[in-house]
Amino acid sequence: MIARIWKGAVRKQDGDAYARYMQDTGVAGYAETPGNRGVWMLRRDVDDRTEFVMFTLWDSLEAVRAFAGDDYETAVFYPEDERFLVQRDLTTAHYEVDTHVGPTSPDRRATRRPGPATSLPQEGSGLQAGGELWSWGRRCCSM
């Protein structure tokens, strides 16, 4: 699983309007793309600006490419972004999801992604496959 992160900022007075605009454009675009596992739009007010972080989860880099195109590290922008954004990252960061534990896990124990650095949980180890909260590992751009 891949996490994709983008950051931008608007004038504080535009924060609510930009959030609505992003719900109609970016959030909808993410959610409608096959392979998207979830969209989180995060925001905070800092001085005279509202910062936004778009955090999305994807099945694979192929799913990210279906949304963003072959140059998947380049951020995707929408027609009204110029009007709102006073600061924006032109690229996105991608991470391979390593560990997940979440509120629907019966015992909220960590689940790690099987791979070279980890192995499948052993019986009695307290780890369960298919957990719900993720912590992340290394950058995935070499995938």
C-alpha positions in Angstrom: 0.0 0.0 0.0 1.2 3.5 -0.9 0.6 6.8 1.0 0.6 10.0 -1.1 1.0 13.4 0.6 0.7 16.9 -0.8 0.7 20.2 1.1 -0.5 23.7 0.3 -1.8 26.9 2.0 -4.4 29.5 1.4 -5.3 32.8 3.0 -7.1 32.1 6.3 -10.3 33.8 5.1 -10.3 31.4 2.1 -9.9 28.2 4.2 -13.6 27.2 4.3 -14.2 28.0 0.6 -11.0 26.1 -0.4 -12.0 23.1 1.6 -15.4 23.0 -0.1 -13.7 23.4 -3.5 -11.3 20.5 -2.7 -14.1 18.3 -1.6 -15.7 18.8 -5.1 -12.5 18.4 -7.1 -9.5 16.8 -5.5 -11.2 14.6 -2.9 -13.8 13.5 -5.5 -11.0 12.8 -8.0 -9.0 10.7 -5.5 -12.1 8.8 -4.3 -13.3 8.0 -7.8 -10.0 6.5 -8.9 -9.8 2.6 -8.7 -7.3 1.5 -6.2 -7.8 4.5 -3.8 -8.1 3.3 -0.2 -9.0 6.6 1.5 -8.7 10.3 1.4 -7.9 12.6 4.4 -7.9 16.4 4.0 -6.1 17.8 7.0 -6.0 21.6 7.8 -4.7 24.0 10.4 -4.6 27.7 10.8 -1.1 29.2 11.1 -0.9 33.0 11.4 -2.7 34.5 8.4 -2.9 31.2 6.5 -4.7 27.9 6.5 -2.4 25.0 5.6 -3.8 21.9 3.9 -2.4 18.4 3.7 -3.9 15.9 1.4 -3.2 12.4 2.6 -4.3 9.4 0.5 -3.8 5.7 0.5 -3.5 3.6 -2.6 -3.3 -0.1 -3.5 -0.1 0.4 -5.6 1.9 2.9 -7.6 -0.1 1.8 -10.6 -3.2 3.1 -8.8 -1.5 6.4 -8.1 -0.5 6.7 -11.7 -4.1 6.1 -12.7 -4.9 9.3 -10.7 -1.8 11.4 -11.3 -0.4 10.2 -14.6 3.0 8.7 -15.5 4.8 11.5 -13.7 3.0 10.6 -10.5 5.3 12.6 -8.2 4.1 15.9 -9.9 1.1 17.4 -7.9 -2.3 17.5 -9.6 -3.9 20.9 -9.7 -7.4 22.1 -10.6 -8.6 25.2 -12.4 -9.4 27.4 -9.4 -6.2 26.5 -7.4 -4.5 29.6 -8.7 -7.2 31.8 -7.2 -6.8 30.1 -3.7 -3.3 28.8 -3.2 -0.7 31.2 -1.8 1.8 28.4 -1.2 1.9 24.9 -2.7 4.2 21.9 -3.2 4.7 21.2 -6.8 5.5 17.6 -6.1 4.1 14.9 -3.8 5.7 12.5 -1.4 5.0 8.8 -1.6 5.7 6.3 1.1 5.3 2.5 1.4 2.9 1.7 4.2 4.8 -0.5 6.7 2.5 -1.0 9.8 -1.2 -0.6 10.5 -3.3 -0.8 13.7 -6.8 0.7 13.9 -10.0 1.1 15.8 -11.7 -1.9 14.2 -8.9 -4.3 15.3 -10.2 -6.4 18.2 -7.1 -6.0 20.3 -5.5 -2.9 18.5 -2.2 -4.7 18.2 0.2 -3.7 15.4 0.2 -5.4 12.0 3.3 -5.2 9.9 3.6 -5.4 6.2 5.2 -8.7 5.2 8.4 -8.0 3.3 12.2 -8.1 3.5 12.3 -6.2 6.8 9.5 -8.2 8.4 7.9 -11.6 8.3 4.3 -12.7 8.7 3.2 -12.7 12.4 3.9 -15.9 14.2 1.1 -17.7 16.1 1.1 -16.3 19.7 3.2 -13.2 18.8 0.3 -10.8 19.4 0.4 -9.5 15.8 -2.5 -10.0 13.5 -2.8 -9.8 9.8 -5.2 -7.2 8.4 -5.1 -4.6 11.1 -6.4 -1.0 10.7 -3.8 1.7 11.6 -0.7 2.4 9.7 2.8 3.6 10.6 5.1 4.1 7.6 8.4 3.1 6.5 10.8 4.3 3.8 10.1 6.4 0.8 8.8 4.3 -2.1 10.0 6.2 -5.2 12.4 3.4 -6.1 9.6 0.9 -6.5 
